[in-house]
């Protein structure tokens, strides 16, 4: 159990090094159809190579939206209702926009087209490069989109106090904090069409009925004493689980947003 606590603390350190947003994350990310509109003219060029013959220009509107925010072409306020109501999707921008130099900002974040589900539709991954080698060489993921009804569809996000990483079996590792002593992490895969999450395990710390800090497990994907089991070292080998996950997180060679310069010009 002591090693488990050390791992949780390491996850918390990772969160603090990446920066904290203005709103605390939760154990459950939202999902929904995107509404990225920046007034730009969407390009007809491919944003990346086709994946298994799939025309990935379907994600152009998403990349255009984020490109113009990061480039400073689109005004963006963290007090706006759009940001506050879409924190799971936009929370990472709080950290990104702290980078004052535009060139540095555009060379810090990037995108990749990958297939994380068992269908024929590849997903759009938005993320950054590892910043804490002691933790792992894994790339933090900010957003994951799939396609639903022919349109980009947001399915997972990591920002502020929450972080996502991809495991080498294409499952997702989710970690975060909700206060000084309350941490959580877990694994899930996406449903066949990519629009839902199937949790494999979810661990979190919380105060028990007697007010003491306890550690819990479930396969629901969120905290709740009613559907969670209290973790004991005898019943769950959490040490092996955490070590195994850490060793399987992958590095992603993102295409930098700076490479999209000139492709998404704002309309006059």
C-alpha positions in Angstrom: 0.0 0.0 0.0 2.9 2.3 0.7 4.1 1.9 -2.9 0.6 2.7 -4.1 0.6 5.9 -2.1 4.0 6.8 -3.7 2.5 6.2 -7.2 -0.5 8.3 -6.4 1.8 11.1 -5.2 3.8 10.8 -8.4 0.7 11.2 -10.4 -0.2 14.3 -8.4 3.3 15.7 -9.0 2.8 15.2 -12.7 -0.5 17.1 -12.6 1.2 19.9 -10.7 4.1 20.2 -13.2 1.8 20.4 -16.1 -0.2 23.1 -14.3 -3.7 23.3 -12.8 -6.7 24.9 -14.4 -9.3 27.1 -12.8 -11.8 24.3 -12.4 -11.2 21.0 -10.7 -11.5 17.9 -12.8 -13.7 14.9 -12.0 -13.4 11.2 -12.5 -15.8 11.2 -15.4 -15.2 13.1 -18.6 -18.0 14.4 -20.7 -18.5 13.8 -24.4 -20.5 15.3 -27.2 -20.6 16.7 -30.6 -18.2 19.6 -31.2 -19.0 23.1 -32.2 -15.6 24.4 -33.3 -16.3 27.4 -35.5 -13.6 30.1 -36.0 -14.8 31.9 -39.1 -11.9 30.4 -41.1 -12.1 28.8 -44.5 -11.7 25.1 -44.0 -9.0 23.7 -46.3 -9.6 20.9 -48.7 -6.0 19.6 -48.3 -5.3 16.5 -46.2 -4.2 17.4 -42.7 -2.3 14.1 -42.6 -1.9 10.9 -44.5 -5.1 8.9 -44.9 -5.4 6.1 -42.4 -6.5 2.8 -43.9 -8.1 4.8 -46.7 -10.1 7.0 -44.4 -10.3 10.7 -45.4 -9.0 12.4 -42.3 -10.1 15.9 -43.5 -13.2 15.3 -41.4 -11.0 16.6 -38.5 -10.0 19.8 -40.2 -12.6 21.9 -38.3 -11.2 20.8 -35.0 -7.6 21.5 -35.9 -8.6 24.8 -37.4 -10.3 25.8 -34.2 -7.4 25.0 -31.9 -4.8 26.3 -34.4 -6.3 29.8 -34.4 -6.6 29.9 -30.6 -3.0 28.8 -30.1 -1.8 31.2 -32.9 -3.6 34.1 -31.2 -5.9 34.7 -34.2 -9.0 33.9 -32.2 -9.7 35.8 -28.9 -10.2 33.3 -26.1 -11.3 34.0 -22.5 -11.2 31.6 -19.6 -14.2 33.5 -18.1 -16.4 32.8 -21.1 -19.4 30.5 -20.8 -18.0 28.3 -23.6 -14.8 27.5 -21.6 -16.6 27.0 -18.3 -19.2 24.7 -19.8 -16.7 22.7 -21.9 -13.9 22.3 -19.4 -13.2 18.7 -20.3 -12.6 19.7 -23.9 -11.0 23.1 -23.4 -9.3 22.9 -20.0 -5.9 22.2 -21.5 -5.9 25.6 -23.1 -5.5 27.2 -19.7 -2.0 25.7 -19.5 -1.3 26.3 -23.2 -2.1 30.0 -23.2 0.3 30.6 -20.3 3.1 30.2 -22.9 3.3 33.8 -24.0 5.6 33.2 -27.0 3.4 32.1 -29.9 6.1 30.1 -31.7 6.9 28.2 -28.5 3.2 27.5 -28.0 2.7 26.2 -31.5 5.8 24.0 -31.1 4.6 22.6 -27.8 1.3 21.1 -28.8 0.4 18.8 -31.7 -1.9 16.3 -33.2 -1.9 12.7 -34.4 -4.3 10.5 -36.3 -4.5 7.1 -34.7 -7.0 4.3 -34.6 -7.8 3.5 -30.9 -11.0 1.5 -31.6 -12.0 -1.6 -33.4 -13.9 0.1 -36.1 -12.5 1.6 -39.4 -12.6 5.3 -38.2 -9.3 6.6 -36.9 -9.3 9.0 -34.0 -7.8 12.5 -33.7 -5.4 12.8 -30.7 -4.3 16.3 -29.5 -1.4 16.4 -27.0 2.1 17.4 -26.0 5.5 15.9 -25.4 6.8 14.4 -22.2 7.9 16.9 -19.6 8.9 14.7 -16.8 11.3 11.9 -17.8 11.3 10.5 -14.2 7.6 9.8 -14.5 7.9 8.1 -17.9 8.5 9.1 -21.5 4.7 8.9 -22.2 3.0 11.8 -24.1 0.2 13.5 -22.3 -3.0 13.6 -24.3 -5.3 16.6 -24.1 -8.2 15.6 -26.4 -9.4 12.6 -28.3 -12.0 12.9 -31.0 -13.8 10.3 -33.1 -16.3 10.7 -35.9 -20.1 10.3 -35.4 -22.7 11.0 -38.1 -19.9 12.3 -40.3 -18.8 15.0 -37.8 -15.9 15.2 -35.3 -17.1 14.0 -31.9 -15.3 14.7 -28.6 -14.9 11.6 -26.5 -12.2 12.2 -23.9 -10.2 15.1 -22.5 -7.4 15.8 -20.0 -6.7 19.3 -18.7 -6.2 21.2 -15.4 -6.1 18.5 -12.8 -6.7 15.5 -15.1 -4.3 13.8 -17.5 -4.7 11.1 -20.2 -2.1 8.8 -21.6 -2.4 6.0 -24.2 -1.3 2.5 -23.2 0.4 0.3 -25.7 -2.7 -1.9 -26.2 -4.6 1.3 -27.3 -6.5 1.5 -23.9 -6.5 4.8 -22.0 -4.9 5.6 -18.7 -6.7 8.4 -16.8 -5.2 10.1 -13.7 -5.9 13.2 -11.7 -6.6 14.8 -8.4 -9.5 16.5 -6.7 -7.7 18.1 -3.7 -4.6 17.6 -1.6 -5.4 14.0 -0.5 -7.8 12.9 -3.2 -6.4 11.2 -6.3 -7.7 8.8 -8.9 -6.5 6.8 -11.8 -7.9 4.0 -14.0 -8.0 2.3 -17.4 -10.7 2.2 -20.0 -11.2 1.3 -23.7 -13.5 2.9 -26.1 -16.6 1.1 -27.4 -16.6 -0.3 -30.9 -17.9 3.0 -32.4 -15.6 5.1 -30.2 -18.3 7.1 -28.6 -18.4 5.3 -25.2 -16.0 4.2 -22.4 -15.7 0.7 -21.0 -13.8 0.9 -17.7 -11.4 -1.9 -16.8 -10.6 -0.5 -13.4 -10.8 2.8 -11.4 -8.9 3.5 -8.2 -9.4 6.6 -6.0 -8.7 7.9 -2.5 -11.5 9.4 -0.4 -12.6 9.9 3.2 -14.4 6.9 4.6 -17.4 7.0 6.9 -15.1 7.4 9.9 -13.4 10.4 8.4 -10.1 8.6 7.6 -8.5 8.5 4.2 -9.2 5.3 2.4 -8.5 3.8 -1.0 -11.2 2.3 -3.3 -11.7 0.3 -6.5 -14.5 0.0 -9.0 -15.2 -0.6 -12.7 -17.7 2.2 -13.0 -15.2 5.0 -13.7 -16.1 7.4 -11.0 -15.9 7.8 -7.2 -18.8 6.5 -5.1 -18.7 4.5 -1.9 -22.0 2.8 -2.8 -20.4 1.0 -5.8 -16.8 0.8 -4.7 -14.7 -1.7 -2.8 -12.2 -0.7 -0.1 -8.8 -1.7 -1.3 -6.6 -3.9 0.8 -3.1 -5.0 -0.1 -4.1 -8.7 0.5 -7.0 -8.5 -2.1 -5.5 -6.3 -4.8 -1.9 -6.2 -6.0 -2.1 -2.5 -6.7 1.7 -2.2 -6.7 2.1 -4.5 -9.7 -0.8 -2.9 -11.5 0.6 0.7 -11.2 4.1 -0.4 -12.2 2.8 -2.4 -15.2 0.7 0.6 -16.4 3.6 3.0 -16.1 5.9 0.8 -18.2 3.3 0.5 -21.0 2.4 4.2 -21.5 3.5 5.2 -25.0 5.3 8.1 -26.6 3.4 9.8 -29.5 5.3 11.6 -32.3 2.8 14.5 -32.7 2.6 16.7 -35.7 3.2 20.1 -34.3 0.5 22.9 -34.7 3.3 25.0 -36.2 3.3 22.8 -39.2 -0.2 24.0 -40.0 0.9 27.6 -40.5 -0.7 29.1 -43.6 -3.2 26.3 -43.9 -5.9 27.7 -41.7 -6.1 31.4 -42.5 -8.9 33.4 -40.9 -11.4 34.8 -43.3 -11.3 38.6 -43.8 
